[in-house]
Amino acid sequence: MSDKNVLFVTSNRIGDCVISSGVIREIGRQIPGARITVACGRPPAPFFRSAPGVERVIVLDKKKLAGHWLDLWKQAVGTRWEMAIDIRGSALSYLVPARRRVVYNRSWETGLRKVEMVSRLMGSQTPLEPEIFLDDRARAEAAAVIDPQLAGGAGPGPVLALAPIAHQPGKSWPADRWGRLVEKLMAEPRFAGWRFMPVGGPGDRPPATPALDTAGERAIDFVGKGDILASAAAIDRAALFVGNDSGLMHVAAALGRPTLGLFGPTEWWLYGPWGARTRTVASNETRGEFAPIEDLTVERVFSAVIDLHDAFIGPEKPVQP
């Protein structure tokens, strides 16, 4: 008797977890009343604490000699799973008892967006939309940081969230350009009264410093202020989001925030933010060709931010905080 237990092995990366987050609701559609166990890396684990149907989150801290997989096998082998879903394509899913197995492999990589690949893997004919499962705790943690800064001088204007870091080489637009971008935006009439909020983890302070310093009293500092779900709740309070190709970019898009992703030598046509309210700007706009992200000028990014604003805010459109 499986008792509708489902094992979902997902990524140790924030962005990949967001991209495949639509699997959670699809499990509920295919197996009503499913009792879901999620196995993932530590940074994205908070995403699943309030996700529908999730009863347990197993954190996979990488160990030598693939010891983390052995740990997961020990925790999973004693359960009879109705379904085992493995986005990481590991051997583990074949080593636990399961009535049905859905295991990702590279043969699915045929030029489709990752959201579409995961959707087809699950047998869905329509894309499984990424989703962020915010809870009251995350919203309260975001408010505890943002509201005092607003009251302390940043003021009540609309918020532009910034993610000036990516944790893979070649994806981070130079920190000084974020400061220059904020300077240009502060001088732009469209952004009169706006607040600028860098968001990131504890190690993201140096790349965020130029933007924070430039914004001055109009800055909201949400760097290293909470876990990834608190950061998501902070982004959810923004009117627009601009960030490197990173997990936070995918978070913003999944929340429905108008999102601009900055791309260098990576496949923006495959890994750009998902959704109708998204845009990308790349150092090389020709598919299949690449250039260093340093080739992306402040002027091009500024122009792309203006286009994002005019498309989703505009002079006659109310801000949706």
URFENWO-V114235 format. One record per helix or strand. SS is the DSSP state (@ for helix, = for strand). FROM is the first residue (numbers start at 1). LEN is the number of residues. If there is no record, write none. Layout:
ss->SS from->FROM len->LEN
ss->SS from->FROM len->LEN
//
This chain:
ss->= from->5 len->5
ss->@ from->14 len->6
ss->@ from->23 len->8
ss->= from->35 len->6
ss->@ from->45 len->4
ss->= from->54 len->6
ss->@ from->64 len->13
ss->= from->81 len->6
ss->@ from->91 len->4
ss->= from->98 len->6
ss->@ from->106 len->3
ss->@ from->114 len->8
ss->@ from->136 len->19
ss->= from->159 len->5
ss->@ from->175 len->12
ss->@ from->189 len->3
ss->= from->195 len->6
ss->@ from->202 len->17
ss->= from->219 len->5
ss->@ from->228 len->8
ss->= from->240 len->5
ss->@ from->247 len->8
ss->= from->258 len->6
ss->@ from->268 len->4
ss->= from->278 len->5
ss->@ from->293 len->3
ss->@ from->298 len->15
//
